[in-house]
Amino acid sequence: MHIGHELSTVYTMSDGKSTTQLEIITIEKDFGVYTTSDLKPKEQCIQGAKNAQSVLGMINRQFKIIDKEDFGIIYKT
C-alpha cells in the first residue's frame, strides 16, 4: 500500500511460467486498526461505531428493562 500519495506503479509476481499482477489495496487492518492509503481515520471510526451498535443491539435484545447503573456494568463486560 502506498501511503499519502497516488502512484500508478504495478507490482507483479512471476513463477517462471506466468506473471500475476498483485491486487491494489486501499485499506489494511493490522492489530485491529484500519489504515487507509490517505491516512484518514474514517474507516476506523466506521468500524468502531459498527461494533458499538452491535453491542448495544445485543444488550437491547437481552434486557427489556434496564437502568443506567446496570447498563454501565453490562456494557463494560
Contacts in CASP RR format, 6 or more apart in sequence:
PFRMAT RR
TARGET T0000
AUTHOR 0000-0000-0000
METHOD contacts of the structure
MODEL  1
MHIGHELSTVYTMSDGKSTTQLEIITIEKDFGVYTTSDLKPKEQCIQGAK
NAQSVLGMINRQFKIIDKEDFGIIYKT
1 25 0 8 1.000
1 26 0 8 1.000
1 28 0 8 1.000
1 35 0 8 1.000
1 37 0 8 1.000
2 9 0 8 1.000
2 37 0 8 1.000
3 35 0 8 1.000
3 37 0 8 1.000
3 39 0 8 1.000
4 37 0 8 1.000
4 38 0 8 1.000
4 39 0 8 1.000
10 21 0 8 1.000
11 21 0 8 1.000
11 22 0 8 1.000
12 19 0 8 1.000
12 20 0 8 1.000
12 21 0 8 1.000
12 22 0 8 1.000
13 19 0 8 1.000
13 20 0 8 1.000
13 22 0 8 1.000
14 20 0 8 1.000
25 37 0 8 1.000
26 36 0 8 1.000
26 37 0 8 1.000
27 34 0 8 1.000
27 35 0 8 1.000
27 36 0 8 1.000
27 37 0 8 1.000
27 43 0 8 1.000
28 34 0 8 1.000
28 35 0 8 1.000
28 36 0 8 1.000
29 35 0 8 1.000
33 44 0 8 1.000
34 43 0 8 1.000
34 44 0 8 1.000
34 47 0 8 1.000
36 42 0 8 1.000
36 43 0 8 1.000
55 75 0 8 1.000
56 75 0 8 1.000
59 66 0 8 1.000
59 71 0 8 1.000
59 74 0 8 1.000
59 75 0 8 1.000
63 70 0 8 1.000
63 74 0 8 1.000
66 74 0 8 1.000
END
